[in-house]
């Protein structure tokens, strides 16, 4: 790691240590989690980019790598070297979008490594080609937050602009997935969550209602219904970012106008089609819909989630959002678990009864009081199985039973919540 970055991180850590003398154990975990990505996950390349592995899987996810960098925005304000490190990650992300905007995870070189060699449309750069709407949102978010929180703009190069055009093309195409999309994903001899129905096309959705189709959730599990509402909320937010970037950085009125048009369509689609009335909670947002009247009421631990809408910056219907939060954090949500070791949101991606540290962090980041944030940090610390780092998930009855030894995204989320608890919040 660059000496200038190391020096600035140590100064920042000293600042945080001084502000957290009242909770030394929470700080110790923060320090371990905070150093994790830059010390172990990031590799700088000679092409002025940086490759970020997700942890114990040796591939770079567009989603994870953006989330892993977000907690470094705070010390980056006073560190040009750290600003450039984050910009290198953005440049790598947009390089990959240029290769294939439908892929979710990539290799450091065209070495042919992959999750499943028999997947359709193999490419030696691709670790996996699951189309996840959020994978195209995260790199835009990171580029924008770097600009807004530090003033840095080297990430806005020709590859970014070419990537922005591809993103908008995919969004427009997938608003009409049934008629216009050539994307297919078939994985044989596996679970239903690992492949798409109808020969890889996915479940039927109604086109022209403003929403953008997604094949897979941010958990990498297949969508039950193709319109994943949290990811559409995220898309609406980053389309607003793209509008501003195109107007102020690139001065491209055409792309800014297209981003604004799609944003309005997505927002209208969410607010028109994604709400459903419940007896216990009132009007809430569905997790997925198909546009024909089918929907599922749940939330998943992975971000974007319905629980994360405030964190991401989607603020359209306050009352429905509050009702949805109450639903998610109750046992009416089929993936909310409560046991002797803890309570929180899990995922069908992992075992029944397993809570995710990412979801706990989001609950804290969207909480209303320092006391609530502190309580969740204490719960996360108590369920780290003595490792001083977070995991993917843990059993609500026994935190020593967990999945993934090294999951850098979860570490970043703990670090971000700890900083938020101390008053550090990024401009979004």
ABEGO torsion letter per residue (X at the ends): XBAAAAAAAAAAAAAAAAAAAABAAAAAAAAAAAAAAAAAABBBBAAGBBBBBAEABBBBBAAAAAAAAAAAAAAAAABAAAAAAAAAAAAAAAAAAAABAABABBBABBAGBBABAABBGBBAABABBBBBAAAAAAAAAAAAAAAAAAGBAAABBAAAAAAAAAAAAAAAAAABAAAABABBBBBBGBBAAABBBGGGAEBBBBBGAGBBBBABBAAGBBBABABBAAAAAAAAAAAAAAAAAAAAAAGBAAAAAAAAAAAAAAAAAAAAAABBBBAAAEBBBBABBAGAGBBBBBBBABOBBAAAAAAAGBBABAAAAAAAAAAAABAABAABBBBAAEBEBBBAABBBGBBBAAAAAAAAAABABAAAAAAAAAAAAAAAGGAGBBBABBBAABAABBBEABBAAAAAAAAAAAAAAAGBBBBX
